[in-house]
Amino acid sequence: MKRQSNISTALTLCSQILKPLSTLSFLTVSALLIGCSTTPLHTSDTSSSSGTEQVPNVELLGQLQLPTGAKIINERTLILGAGDSWVGRITMEVGKDTNTAYSFFMEQYPRQGWTLVSAVRGANSLIVFTKQDRNATIEIRDGSLAVSATAVLTVTPRPTSMAPQSGGLNAAPIAPINPSAPGRN
């Protein structure tokens, strides 16, 4: 009887010690989970197990459009801010037809007020746009039979001191170095 009483006392003592610890552990784990949550990049349940998202959130990207059917690759995407003033990088799968993605950016972005600065078309295409206080660079990489083509859209802030005057870029020509100039060997 005395032994059973000692066990009962030990169990009561252990439960009194462990109860505050389990509550503290629960609160700690809950705080960590809440702190690790992020804003989803989609407005519907179209996510797949491959870490891509089908429909970007309008509140997150503002009026900036992505090609139809583009799938954002979350692991390679970083968005800072939201709405029409976000900056960062969006990496997306654009399917097998890179011509469609290239045409989309070249046609749609000027309609949204972006000014084309430069465009190079090839296996790795590069398009550069500017708009008020932001720059957008789009790199489109051809895919293969097994790998979908990707596009990387990088939006960066543009310093106001670099804003074009009268609609053009300001660039001063650089004179070539004269190898026979005095002081050159």
N, C-alpha and C positions, 0 to 999 in steps of 0.2 A: 504494500500500500504506500509506503514511504517513497519507494522508487518511482511509482506512477505519479506521485505528487511532485517529485523533482523534475520528471519529464514534462509534466504540465507547466510547471513554473518556467522551465527552460524554453518551452515553446512560446509561452506568453511573452517572455523577455525578448526572444528573437523577433516575434511579430511586432513588438513595440519599437525595436531598433530598425527593422527593415521597412516598416510602413512609411516613415518619412523619406527613406532612401528611394523607394519605388515611386513615390509621388515626385520627388526631385528628378529622378531619371525620366519619368514620363514627361515632365515639363521641359527638360533639356532636349529630349528627342523631338518633342513637338516644336520647340523654338527653332531647332536646326532644320526641320522639314519646311516650316513656314519661311525661313530665311533663304532656303535654296529654291523656292518656287520662282518661276519666271512668267512673263507675259507670253501667252501662246501666239504663234504667228498665223493662226488660222481662225476663221469665223465659223467653221463647221467641222464636223467629225470626219475629215477626209485624210487624216494623217495615216501614214503607212508605217510598217515596222522597219523600213529602211532609213528612218530619220529624215524623211522629206515631208514637206507640207504643200498641199495643192493650192489653197486659196489664201493669199496674204491678207492681213487685217488692214482695212482702210485707215483706221485710226493710227496704226503704226507707220504706214508708208505714205500717208497723205494721198495726194492725187497722182503720185508716180505709178505708172502702170508697168506691168510685167507681161511678157508674151503669153498668149493663151496656152494653157496646158503646162506652163512652167512649174516645176516643183522645187521649192526652196530646200537646200541641203542645210539643215540646222547646224550640224557640226562645223561647217565652214562659213557660217554667217555671223556677223556681229553688227548689231544696230544700236546706235546711241541716240537717244531722243525719240521723238515720235512726230507724227503729222508731217506737215510740209517742211519742217526744219531738221529732220533726222539726218545723221551722217553715219557712215559705216560701210560695210560690205555685205552684199547678198550674193551667195553662190547658188546657182540653180541649174537643174537639168532642163534642157530645152528640146529634148527629143533628138531624132536623127537628122532633121532638116535644118542645118545651120543657116541656109539662105532665108528661110522664113523668119528666124529670130533676127538676123541682120536687117532684113527689110522692115521688120516691126520697129526696131529702135530708130532706124533712119527715117521712117515715116511718122511715127507717133510722137517722138520726143520733140521735134520742132513744133508740132501742133500744140504741145503742152507749154510752149514758151522757151524751150531750150534752144540755144544757138550752137550749130555744129562748128567745132573748131578743127577737127581732123578725123579722117576715117581711112583705115587701111583694111583691105579685104584679102583674106588668104586662109590657110589652114588654121592660123591663129589670127583672128580679126580684132582690130582695136578701133573703137569709136570714142571720141572725146567731145563732150558737150559742156556748155557753161550756161548758167542762168542766175542772174542777179548776184547773190552771195554764195553760190555753190557751184562746184564742178562735178561732172559725172563722167566716169570712165567705164566703158563696157568692153570687156575682153570675151570674145566668143571662141571657144576651142572646139574643133571638129572632134567627133566621137569616132568610134570604130564599130565593128559588127557587134561586139559584146558590151561596149560602153557608150552610154548616151552622151551627146554633146553637152557641154556646159557653157554657161555665161556667168561672168563675174561682174557685177555692177558695184562700183565703188563711188560713193558720194562723199565729197570732202567740202569743208568750208572754204570759201575763197576770200582772202584778205581784201578789204575794201581798197587798199592802195593799188591793187592789181586790176581794179575794175576798168574795162575798156572805155575809152573816151570816143564819142561819136561812132559807136557801133563796131569799132575794129580793135584788134589787139595792138598794143604798143610794143614794138620790138626795134631796137637800134641795131643796125648792121655791125658786124664785127669784122675789123680789118684783118686780113691774113698776116701772120708773122713773117717778116722778111728775114730769111736765114742769113743774108749777107749784110745785115745791119751792123753798125759798130757795136762791139761788145759781145757779139755772137761768135762762137767758134765752130 
